Amino acid sequence: MAKNPTKPAPPKPKPNKAAAKPAKAAKLKPAVPEPTPEPPALDLPTLRTRIDGIDQHIQQLIAERAQFANQVGKAKGKLAAAVDYYRPEREAQVLRRVVDRNDGPLNDEVLVRLFREIMSACLAQQEPLKIGFLGPEGTHSQQAVFKHFGHSIHGLPLSSIEEVFQEVEAGNADFGVVPVENSTQGTIQSTLDMFLTSKLKISGEVELRVHQHLLSRSGRIEDIERVYSHPQSFAQCKAWLRQYLPKAEKIAVASNAEAARRARNADDAAAIAGASAGNVYGLKNVAGPIEDRPDNTTRFLVIGRELFTPSGNDRTSLLIFIKDQPGALYNVLSPFAKRGLSMNRIESRPGHTGRWQYAFFVDIGGHVQEPAMREALEELEELAHEVKVLGSYPVAIA
């Protein structure tokens, strides 16, 4: 009898790999937050009440700041004059922090101007600074004074750039403000020439956007037969004058404020000057701004009697008398290039040391007390005929 064949063993069930793995947690989509409802608009009386409260708090803080500034003055001890309390590098640091903190809605320039006035008023508690500038009242130089020092100063309008230097050297002015270059017309040579012999130092710089206006007594362009202005202002507005006043006589004077002062005496005369000059001398605005370039900017230098310590973002101005030899200019600039110091500006002028002898005005990024600059100057002393440090000062702010 045949045996039953052996039945094959049933296959082992395959392990369920999916079941073996731990179940993954289901991904939950982040809940979309409900939009925060905007607070109800405040009515006008409530808004004014809030503003009044903020104004009171601001006033209290300004008074507190003034008290601390007064204590700083006392901590410095009995000093000779207001100029001894003034620290341009400290002011530059404060204003840079104002810019760094600014998140709007006011722009940097507005906030810097507000804080400058607060610092100016606090410093004037000791004694107002005396600042000389190219006058008379209403010049762009006066505007530069207010931008840099605020309005709590005693301004000294002077008749020439040379007189500004002289009054600061004599101690009759604590500082002076003089124009040095314009973005469209270049260097003001009379300012550079004064540094050839002056012992004064540059302690600051101001950049001022310059807007020119045509001003007259009658306010009618058809009345104008002659125009007064500073030669630089004529150059800045030459295209406009050629188009609108091609036949008018152009008379150069020492300053735009002087031009406004002359124009107020006759209906057929006009002046090219800033709007502030029109306010000072009672003139009407015929047209403006009339400068040919909308970015027209003048750089001013603040001159004093000493060098100040670094502010952290500084510029050094040098006057270099070179030796007459091949590659002389290359040789005197190489010490700065080797140390990564940036040259911002270079200008040559007759050196007043002999025929065809020239001096170079050079602006370098950095301060004379910083190691790289100090090393470069030591090397430069061996390469140049003479090196004069005109100043190390904070770079212009806003």
Secondary structure as UniProt FT lines:
FT   HELIX           17..20
FT   HELIX           44..75
FT   HELIX           82..84
FT   HELIX           88..101
FT   HELIX           108..123
FT   TURN            124..126
FT   STRAND          130..134
FT   TURN            137..138
FT   HELIX           140..149
FT   STRAND          154..158
FT   HELIX           161..170
FT   STRAND          175..182
FT   TURN            183..185
FT   STRAND          186..187
FT   HELIX           189..195
FT   TURN            196..197
FT   STRAND          201..209
FT   STRAND          213..216
FT   HELIX           221..223
FT   STRAND          226..229
FT   HELIX           231..236
FT   HELIX           238..244
FT   TURN            246..247
FT   STRAND          249..252
FT   HELIX           256..263
FT   TURN            264..265
FT   TURN            267..268
FT   STRAND          269..273
FT   HELIX           275..281
FT   STRAND          284..287
FT   TURN            294..295
FT   STRAND          297..304
FT   STRAND          314..321
FT   TURN            326..327
FT   HELIX           328..338
FT   TURN            339..340
FT   STRAND          343..350
FT   TURN            355..356
FT   STRAND          358..365
FT   TURN            368..369
FT   HELIX           371..383
FT   STRAND          386..394
//
